[in-house]
Amino acid sequence: MKNRMKRSYLWVLCLLLSVMHLAGSAGAEAALLPEDISVSDGIVENDVYVEAGRTETLYAILSPEGAESEVTWTVSDEAIAQIKGSGETAEVTGIAPGETYVTAACPNGVSRDCKVTVCGPVTSVAFDTASVTLLKGEQLQLNALVTMGEQSCVNRMVTFFSNDTSVVLVDELGLVRAVSAGSAEVTAMADNGVSATCCVTVRNGDEPTEPTGVVISDGLVENDVCVEVGSSETVYAILTPDGAASELTWAVSDESLAALTARNDRAVIRGLEPGVTSVTVTLGNGLSCMAQVTVCEPVTSVEFDAAELSLPPKGAYQLTARVAAGDQSFVNRLVSFTSSNPSAVLVDELGLVRAVGSGQATIIASARNGVNAVCTVRVRELRKLVLPSSLTVIEDEAFMNDAGFDLVVLPVGCTSIGDYAFAGERTLLYVKIPDSVTSIGEHAFDDYAGGSHVRIIANEGSYAWSWAVAHGYEISGNVE
């Protein structure tokens, strides 16, 4: 009888302990309900930009840390953006340019509205400074003004990266950190390839700072500025060596033609009347530099030297945009160059076109007032000529002016390339030269201007490699 009573007592005790454990667990779970919620795109909270036709992933961040809950996602205007998701992640898709709000809500009433700006493709990116000097360990917030048609934002819709992370690091929002002495380029690039670059120089702090030279640059050309009447251009005083610093004094020679507003290492030149004047910057140690300033009427026409181009993979071509402004004319000035398809064809600030993928692109040279010219660039297959293995000597002028090939492959066993052998070849981009070649004519690859755009493919240490280096030719990797 006592044993039965004892077993009954133990059973009741276990039951009470189990109930208490369950109650404690329920209380613990209740303590993990969220007290607040925010929405992030992985970079910024509660403020999201998305391009029309594209999708961004959003994350619900619950607090306190460790809180768990179901999350319901809604959007206030589905004509602007649409949301799809469950739990703590969702995908927002831009439908049409405009602003709307996405709401992330928990069952216990905690919610957050996140502003969503839907915009068009990025059309321009510009840093607030073209160059900057920092001491090792310093940080600086760069600001990239991003324009998307009529909309704009700062440090959004772009990815920041440094071309030398041993010198400069940059985070997702453009905060730069100086790591070690040297120079690096920080780039802010949109998904469509539109970008801006800032040169960052890092000093240890113990280098000599006395400048030994100075030039004036508008970011493209040194000591030569073009500006339209009623428009402004920013120019920069670039001191050498890197890290040099000085007080600067700016002056314009004819204030009736151009107005000058200067601050430290930069000056803004505003065109007043057509004509030619000059801007001078003088350093504290007496060094100075003068830049010619041409003030012209607004651009009236832009014309490319070619309406269509075809380039082989990795090929390049320097476009020439002839710009008319009143009775004045310029080449590749007063216009900005863009590519409609940067994944296939890139173009730099001075009109140099490079084939980087497959397909085609429209290159546009556009003036501030919208006057423009277009050139269609198609990336085609490589046109290759493989010379026969029996050929050991390429005579003088052997292929002179013979157009039609991008790449010429010389056979193993060939020993000599004669003078002017490939001179005047407008389309020839690459010549693959074997180690057996021991003689190359001085003008073997000259173009019509006496220089050459041909790139040499050769093994390092070979005669052809040494000849190319000595004669200033670009050495390329294999392009086949």
PyMOL commands that set and color helices and strands:
alter all, ss='L'
color gray80, all
select helices_A, chain A and resi 2-31+463-470
alter helices_A, ss='H'
color red, helices_A
select strands_A, chain A and resi 36-40+47-51+55-63+72-75+81-86+89-94+98-105+111-119+124-127+131-135+139-141+144-148+151-154+159-162+168-170+175-178+182-189+195-203+213-217+224-228+232-240+248-252+258-263+266-271+275-283+288-296+301-304+308-311+316-318+321-325+328-331+336-339+345-347+352-355+359-366+372-379+384-386+393-394+407-409+416-417+430-432+439-440+455-457
alter strands_A, ss='S'
color yellow, strands_A
deselect
rebuild
show_as cartoon
